[in-house]
Amino acid sequence: MLLPKIPNYEIKQQIAQGGMATVYKAIHLLLEREVALKIMATHIGSNQTFRERFIAEARIAAKLKHPHIIHIYDTGIHEDQLYITMELLAGGSLKDLLQKNGKLSIAHSISIMEQLTSALQYAHSKGFIHRDIKPANILFNSNSDAVLADFGIAKPENSISEMTQMGLILGSPHYMPPEQTMGGKSDTRSDIYSLGIVFFEMLTGEKPYNGANTNAVTYAHAHKPTPFLPENLQQFQPILNKALAKQPEHRFDDSHQFLSSIQHANLRKIASKENGTTVLQPRNERVTTENTQHKAPLPSKGKSWLAPVLYALVFLSVIAIAGYWIATYYLGEAPSQEAPTQEAPTQEAPTQEAPTQEAPTQEAPTQEAPTQELANKCMTLGLPADCQTKKPMTQTPNAPDKCVILGLSPDCQKNKEKFVPEKKNKCALLGLPDDCEKR
């Protein structure tokens, strides 16, 4: 096979070939190191404006420095041949790995996604979008680390490439988002879509959209829903549905969100497999019901009855104290209020009326006149004849008459006189024997 000639490079052999370019293993004669030399197809690089734009964008992409982005060494044009030289990686490509194994394990797929999303996040932060993410452009170094290659058709996010203006559909139809196949504007979410296709293929070993020709494939990308994943991969279905959304605004905003969703879904799946009752904790500290079902209950659970009992005791104590004071208040007053009724048999009515009756009435010895006529005594005091038969006395003589009868001044009650007539006169006035008080 006739190998092309590029100044300062000795081309050794062809490594890969695609619709847009062919990659060769070569030696940089001045630096004396092996490189990967990528030469674009002649029909693409024939336009002068396109070639100038390609060189400018390639030089900008060469400034990207990241452990998971391939290093670009040089770019140029020789006899209508556009070429880019980059580091040569000996680990092959993801395309080779998928062709060999069919599909990858979940752990391996996520490991590759971690490296690729890191590379994309860096490129996007610098204002670049890749526009051609596919397994053939994901290479492996000697440490089996994934490296994102072929930024040859990358462009600044806010620019309109001459490639697009010329109506060229650059990229691979099986991995291109709908807006890119229709010549629309690409942004960072276009790379999210392409990376989602790669993730689907790593998990299943198949491309999500296929067709008899390019038009059928691009139509499927634009109109068909995301295919269903196998049952053992269902935890990733909603994530891929979002990453492969037809409209860019419905996808993840950046690759970091995409990766975080994948990692969380995988952790939940792992947790559900561990008897369905796993409690996720820091590393080496997971606890399952199998480890705890025969253990004694935790102290907090054993004392769950204590709080309600304490509340009930406090409540009953408050009720008892309140009832005691209420009973003390009402029952303690009852004897004094009912005392007149209870003591009625032993107390005399005149003693009860002491505050409103005069001394003669208080000193009237009702027991000394059992043989005297009650009518005379009551009439002498200006009271009804049956005054002593009515208890308490309901009528009192006029104050002046009473004072005169008792031998005091008419206003004795106003002056509160304490003079008491001689006992003999008092007994006589009351119609009692002279020696009534001696008896």
C-alpha positions as CSV (number, residue, x, y, z in Angstrom):
1,M,0.0,0.0,0.0
2,L,1.3,3.4,-1.0
3,L,1.8,5.6,2.1
4,P,1.4,9.3,2.0
5,K,4.4,11.6,2.5
6,I,4.4,14.5,5.0
7,P,7.6,16.6,5.5
8,N,9.4,15.8,8.8
9,Y,7.5,12.6,9.3
10,E,8.3,9.0,8.4
11,I,5.0,7.2,8.1
12,K,5.3,3.6,9.2
13,Q,1.9,2.0,8.8
14,Q,-1.8,2.7,8.8
15,I,-3.6,2.3,12.1
16,A,-7.2,3.2,11.3
17,Q,-9.4,4.6,8.6
18,G,-12.7,6.4,8.6
19,G,-14.9,8.4,6.3
20,M,-13.2,11.7,7.1
21,A,-9.6,10.7,7.9
22,T,-7.0,8.0,8.0
23,V,-4.6,7.5,11.0
24,Y,-1.0,6.4,10.6
25,K,1.8,5.4,12.9
26,A,4.7,7.7,12.2
27,I,8.0,9.0,13.5
28,H,8.7,12.7,14.0
29,L,12.1,13.0,12.4
30,L,13.2,16.1,14.3
31,L,12.0,15.0,17.8
32,E,12.7,11.3,17.1
33,R,9.5,10.1,18.8
34,E,6.5,8.0,17.6
35,V,3.3,9.9,16.9
36,A,-0.1,9.3,15.5
37,L,-0.5,11.2,12.2
38,K,-4.1,11.8,11.1
39,I,-4.6,12.9,7.5
40,M,-8.0,14.3,6.5
41,A,-9.7,13.1,3.3
42,T,-8.9,15.1,0.2
43,H,-12.5,15.9,-0.6
44,I,-13.0,17.6,2.7
45,G,-9.8,19.7,2.7
46,S,-10.0,20.9,-0.9
47,N,-11.7,24.1,0.0
48,Q,-9.3,26.9,0.9
49,T,-11.5,28.6,3.4
50,F,-12.3,25.3,5.1
51,R,-8.6,24.5,5.3
52,E,-7.7,27.8,7.0
53,R,-10.5,27.4,9.5
54,F,-9.5,23.8,10.2
55,I,-5.9,24.8,11.0
56,A,-7.0,27.7,13.3
57,E,-9.4,25.5,15.3
58,A,-6.8,22.7,15.5
59,R,-4.2,25.0,16.9
60,I,-6.7,26.2,19.6
61,A,-7.5,22.6,20.5
62,A,-3.8,21.9,20.8
63,K,-3.8,24.2,23.9
64,L,-6.0,21.8,25.9
65,K,-3.9,20.1,28.6
66,H,-5.7,17.4,30.5
67,P,-4.7,13.8,31.5
68,H,-7.7,12.4,29.6
69,I,-7.4,14.5,26.5
70,I,-4.9,13.5,23.9
71,H,-2.0,15.8,23.3
72,I,-1.8,17.5,19.9
73,Y,1.7,18.2,18.7
74,D,1.4,19.7,15.3
75,T,-1.0,20.6,12.4
76,G,-0.5,21.7,8.9
77,I,-1.2,21.4,5.1
78,H,0.9,19.6,2.6
79,E,-0.3,19.3,-1.1
80,D,-4.0,19.7,-0.2
81,Q,-3.6,17.2,2.7
82,L,-4.7,18.5,6.1
83,Y,-2.9,16.6,8.9
84,I,-2.7,16.6,12.7
85,T,-0.1,14.8,14.7
86,M,-0.7,13.7,18.3
87,E,0.6,11.3,20.9
88,L,0.6,7.7,20.1
89,L,-1.3,5.5,22.5
90,A,-0.6,1.8,22.6
91,G,-3.8,0.6,24.4
92,G,-6.1,0.6,21.4
93,S,-9.5,2.2,21.2
94,L,-12.9,1.6,22.9
95,K,-14.2,0.5,19.5
96,D,-11.6,-2.3,19.5
97,L,-12.5,-3.3,23.0
98,L,-16.2,-3.5,22.2
99,Q,-15.6,-5.5,19.1
100,K,-13.6,-8.0,21.2
101,N,-15.8,-8.3,24.3
102,G,-19.2,-7.3,23.0
103,K,-20.0,-5.2,26.0
104,L,-18.4,-4.0,29.2
105,S,-19.3,-4.6,32.9
106,I,-21.1,-1.9,34.7
107,A,-18.1,-1.1,36.9
108,H,-15.8,-0.8,33.8
109,S,-18.3,1.3,32.0
110,I,-18.7,3.7,34.9
111,S,-14.9,3.9,35.3
112,I,-14.5,5.0,31.6
113,M,-17.4,7.5,32.0
114,E,-15.7,9.1,35.0
115,Q,-12.6,9.7,32.9
116,L,-14.4,11.0,29.8
117,T,-16.8,13.3,31.7
118,S,-13.7,14.8,33.4
119,A,-12.1,15.5,30.1
120,L,-15.3,17.0,28.6
121,Q,-15.9,19.1,31.7
122,Y,-12.5,20.6,31.2
123,A,-12.9,21.2,27.5
124,H,-16.3,22.7,28.0
125,S,-14.9,25.0,30.7
126,K,-12.4,26.3,28.1
127,G,-15.2,27.0,25.6
128,F,-14.8,24.0,23.3
129,I,-17.2,21.3,22.2
130,H,-15.9,18.0,20.7
131,R,-18.7,17.2,18.2
132,D,-17.3,13.7,17.3
133,I,-17.5,11.6,20.5
134,K,-17.5,7.9,19.5
135,P,-15.7,4.7,20.6
136,A,-13.1,5.1,17.8
137,N,-12.1,8.4,19.3
138,I,-11.7,7.0,22.8
139,L,-8.3,5.6,23.2
140,F,-6.4,3.9,26.0
141,N,-2.9,4.5,27.2
142,S,-0.5,2.0,28.7
143,N,-2.2,2.3,32.1
144,S,-5.6,1.5,30.5
145,D,-6.8,5.0,31.2
146,A,-9.4,6.4,28.7
147,V,-8.2,9.3,26.7
148,L,-10.5,11.5,24.5
149,A,-8.9,12.0,21.1
150,D,-9.7,13.7,17.8
151,F,-10.4,17.3,18.6
152,G,-9.8,18.0,14.9
153,I,-13.3,19.1,14.3
154,A,-13.8,20.7,17.7
155,K,-14.7,24.3,17.7
156,P,-15.3,27.2,20.1
157,E,-18.8,26.9,21.5
158,N,-20.0,30.3,20.4
159,S,-18.4,30.2,16.9
160,I,-20.0,29.0,13.6
161,S,-17.5,26.8,11.9
162,E,-16.8,26.9,8.2
163,M,-17.5,23.2,8.2
164,T,-21.1,23.9,9.3
165,Q,-21.5,26.9,6.9
166,M,-20.5,24.7,4.0
167,G,-23.3,22.2,4.9
168,L,-21.0,19.4,5.8
169,I,-22.2,17.0,8.4
170,L,-19.1,16.3,10.3
171,G,-19.2,13.4,12.8
172,S,-20.5,9.9,12.9
173,P,-24.3,9.4,12.3
174,H,-24.7,6.7,14.9
175,Y,-23.5,9.1,17.7
176,M,-24.6,12.5,16.5
177,P,-27.5,14.4,18.2
178,P,-30.5,15.5,16.1
179,E,-29.5,19.2,16.0
180,Q,-26.1,18.3,14.6
181,T,-27.4,16.0,11.9
182,M,-29.8,18.8,10.7
183,G,-26.9,21.3,10.6
184,G,-28.2,23.2,13.6
185,K,-26.1,24.9,16.4
186,S,-24.2,22.5,18.6
187,D,-23.3,23.2,22.2
188,T,-22.0,21.3,25.3
189,R,-25.3,19.3,25.5
190,S,-24.5,17.9,22.0
191,D,-21.5,16.2,23.5
192,I,-23.7,15.0,26.4
193,Y,-25.9,13.3,23.8
194,S,-23.0,11.6,22.0
195,L,-21.5,10.4,25.3
196,G,-24.9,9.0,26.3
197,I,-24.8,6.9,23.1
198,V,-21.4,5.6,24.0
199,F,-22.5,4.7,27.5
200,F,-25.5,2.8,26.1
201,E,-23.2,0.8,23.8
202,M,-20.7,0.0,26.6
203,L,-23.6,-1.4,28.7
204,T,-25.4,-3.4,26.0
205,G,-22.8,-3.9,23.3
206,E,-25.3,-2.4,20.8
207,K,-26.0,1.0,19.3
208,P,-29.4,2.4,20.4
209,Y,-30.3,3.6,16.8
210,N,-29.6,1.6,13.6
211,G,-30.8,1.8,10.1
212,A,-30.2,0.6,6.5
213,N,-28.5,3.9,5.6
214,T,-27.4,7.2,7.1
215,N,-30.8,8.8,6.6
216,A,-32.6,6.0,8.5
217,V,-30.1,6.4,11.3
218,T,-30.5,10.2,11.5
219,Y,-34.3,9.9,11.4
220,A,-34.2,7.4,14.3
221,H,-32.1,9.8,16.4
222,A,-34.6,12.6,15.7
223,H,-37.9,10.7,16.2
224,K,-37.6,7.4,17.9
225,P,-37.6,7.0,21.7
226,T,-34.7,5.7,23.7
227,P,-34.6,1.9,23.5
228,F,-35.3,0.0,26.7
229,L,-32.4,-1.4,28.6
230,P,-32.3,-5.0,29.9
231,E,-33.8,-5.6,33.3
232,N,-30.5,-5.8,35.0
233,L,-29.7,-2.3,33.7
234,Q,-33.0,-0.6,34.4
235,Q,-31.5,1.7,37.0
236,F,-29.8,3.6,34.2
237,Q,-33.0,3.9,32.0
238,P,-34.2,7.4,33.3
239,I,-30.6,8.7,33.1
240,L,-30.2,7.7,29.4
241,N,-33.7,9.0,28.6
242,K,-32.6,12.4,29.8
243,A,-29.1,12.3,28.2
244,L,-30.6,11.2,24.8
245,A,-33.5,13.7,24.9
246,K,-34.4,15.1,21.4
247,Q,-34.3,18.7,22.6
248,P,-31.0,20.0,24.1
249,E,-32.8,21.9,26.8
250,H,-34.2,18.6,28.2
251,R,-30.7,17.0,28.6
252,F,-28.2,17.3,31.5
253,D,-26.7,20.8,31.7
254,D,-23.1,19.4,32.0
255,S,-21.2,16.2,32.1
256,H,-20.7,16.4,35.9
257,Q,-24.5,16.1,36.4
258,F,-24.6,13.2,34.0
259,L,-21.9,11.3,35.8
260,S,-23.4,12.0,39.3
261,S,-26.7,10.6,38.2
262,I,-25.0,7.4,36.9
263,Q,-23.0,7.0,40.2
264,H,-26.1,7.5,42.4
265,A,-28.2,5.0,40.4
266,N,-25.5,2.4,40.6
267,L,-25.2,2.8,44.4
268,R,-28.9,2.4,44.9
269,K,-28.8,-0.7,42.8
270,I,-26.0,-2.2,44.9
271,A,-27.9,-1.3,48.1
272,S,-31.1,-3.0,46.8
273,K,-29.2,-6.2,46.1
274,E,-28.0,-6.6,49.7
275,N,-31.1,-8.2,51.0
276,G,-33.2,-5.2,50.2
277,T,-32.6,-3.8,53.7
278,T,-29.1,-2.4,53.5
279,V,-28.5,0.9,55.3
280,L,-25.9,2.8,53.3
281,Q,-23.1,4.0,55.5
282,P,-19.5,5.1,55.1
283,R,-17.1,2.5,53.6
284,N,-16.9,-0.7,55.6
285,E,-19.7,0.3,57.9
286,R,-22.8,-1.1,56.2
287,V,-25.4,-2.7,58.5
288,T,-28.0,-5.2,57.4
289,T,-30.9,-6.7,59.2
290,E,-29.1,-10.1,59.1
291,N,-26.5,-8.6,61.5
292,T,-29.0,-7.0,63.8
293,Q,-32.1,-9.2,63.9
294,H,-30.9,-11.3,66.9
295,K,-29.5,-8.5,68.9
296,A,-31.2,-6.9,71.9
297,P,-33.3,-3.9,71.1
298,L,-31.6,-0.5,71.2
299,P,-32.0,1.4,74.5
300,S,-34.0,4.1,72.9
301,K,-36.5,1.6,71.6
302,G,-36.8,-0.2,75.0
303,K,-37.7,2.9,76.8
304,S,-40.3,4.2,74.4
305,W,-43.1,3.6,77.0
306,L,-41.4,5.7,79.7
307,A,-42.2,9.1,78.4
308,P,-46.0,8.6,78.1
309,V,-46.1,7.1,81.6
310,L,-44.2,10.1,83.1
311,Y,-46.6,12.5,81.3
312,A,-49.6,10.6,82.7
313,L,-48.2,10.7,86.3
314,V,-47.6,14.4,86.1
315,F,-51.1,15.0,84.8
316,L,-52.7,12.9,87.5
317,S,-50.6,14.7,90.1
318,V,-51.8,18.1,88.9
319,I,-55.4,16.8,89.0
320,A,-55.0,15.5,92.5
321,I,-53.5,18.7,93.9
322,A,-56.2,20.8,92.2
323,G,-58.9,18.5,93.7
324,Y,-57.4,18.8,97.1
325,W,-57.4,22.6,97.1
326,I,-60.9,22.7,95.7
327,A,-62.2,20.3,98.4
328,T,-60.3,22.2,101.1
329,Y,-61.8,25.5,100.0
330,Y,-65.4,24.4,99.8
331,L,-65.6,21.8,102.6
332,G,-63.5,23.9,105.0
333,E,-66.1,26.7,104.8
334,A,-69.1,24.5,105.2
335,P,-69.0,24.1,109.0
336,S,-68.8,27.8,109.7
337,Q,-71.6,28.5,107.2
338,E,-73.8,25.8,108.7
339,A,-72.8,26.5,112.3
340,P,-76.0,28.3,113.3
341,T,-78.1,25.3,112.1
342,Q,-75.9,22.7,113.8
343,E,-75.6,24.6,117.1
344,A,-79.2,25.7,117.2
345,P,-80.2,23.3,120.0
346,T,-77.5,24.7,122.4
347,Q,-77.2,28.4,121.4
348,E,-79.8,31.0,122.4
349,A,-81.3,33.4,119.9
350,P,-80.4,36.5,122.0
351,T,-76.7,35.7,121.7
352,Q,-77.0,35.5,117.9
353,E,-78.6,39.0,117.9
354,A,-76.1,40.5,120.2
355,P,-74.7,43.1,117.8
356,T,-78.2,44.8,117.4
357,Q,-79.6,44.4,121.0
358,E,-78.8,46.4,124.1
359,A,-77.2,45.0,127.2
360,P,-80.6,44.6,129.1
361,T,-81.7,42.3,126.4
362,Q,-78.5,40.3,126.5
363,E,-78.6,40.1,130.3
364,A,-82.2,39.2,130.4
365,P,-82.0,35.9,132.2
366,T,-84.6,33.8,130.4
367,Q,-83.9,31.0,132.8
368,E,-84.8,33.1,136.0
369,A,-88.4,33.7,135.0
370,P,-89.9,30.4,134.3
371,T,-92.7,31.3,136.6
372,Q,-93.2,35.0,135.5
373,E,-95.7,36.1,133.0
374,L,-94.0,36.6,129.7
375,A,-96.5,39.1,128.5
376,N,-95.7,41.6,131.3
377,K,-92.0,41.4,130.7
378,C,-92.3,41.8,127.0
379,M,-94.7,44.7,127.3
380,T,-92.5,46.4,129.9
381,L,-89.8,46.5,127.2
382,G,-92.2,47.9,124.6
383,L,-92.3,44.6,122.7
384,P,-95.2,42.4,121.7
385,A,-96.6,40.2,124.5
386,D,-95.3,37.1,122.9
387,C,-91.8,38.4,122.1
388,Q,-90.0,35.6,123.9
389,T,-91.9,32.9,122.1
390,K,-90.6,34.2,118.8
391,K,-86.9,33.6,118.3
392,P,-85.2,35.7,117.2
393,M,-87.0,38.9,118.3
394,T,-88.3,40.7,115.3
395,Q,-89.3,44.0,117.0
396,T,-87.3,46.3,119.1
397,P,-88.7,49.2,121.2
398,N,-87.9,52.6,120.2
399,A,-84.4,53.5,121.4
400,P,-85.5,56.5,123.7
401,D,-88.2,54.4,125.4
402,K,-85.9,51.6,126.0
403,C,-83.2,53.8,127.5
404,V,-85.8,55.5,129.8
405,I,-87.2,52.1,130.9
406,L,-83.7,51.1,131.8
407,G,-83.0,54.2,133.7
408,L,-80.6,55.8,131.2
409,S,-80.6,59.0,129.3
410,P,-82.8,59.0,126.1
411,D,-79.8,59.1,123.9
412,C,-78.0,56.3,125.7
413,Q,-77.5,54.3,122.6
414,K,-75.9,57.2,120.7
415,N,-73.5,57.9,123.6
416,K,-72.9,54.2,124.2
417,E,-73.5,54.6,127.9
418,K,-72.4,51.7,130.0
419,F,-74.2,52.7,133.1
420,V,-76.2,49.9,134.5
421,P,-79.0,50.5,137.0
422,E,-79.0,48.8,140.3
423,K,-79.8,45.2,140.1
424,K,-82.8,45.5,142.3
425,N,-84.4,48.3,140.2
426,K,-83.5,46.3,137.1
427,C,-85.3,43.2,138.4
428,A,-88.3,45.2,139.5
429,L,-88.4,47.0,136.1
430,L,-88.4,43.6,134.5
431,G,-91.2,42.4,136.7
432,L,-88.9,39.9,138.5
433,P,-88.3,39.4,142.1
434,D,-85.8,41.8,143.7
435,D,-83.2,39.1,144.2
436,C,-83.6,37.7,140.6
437,E,-79.9,38.0,139.9
438,K,-79.0,36.1,143.0
439,R,-80.9,33.1,141.8
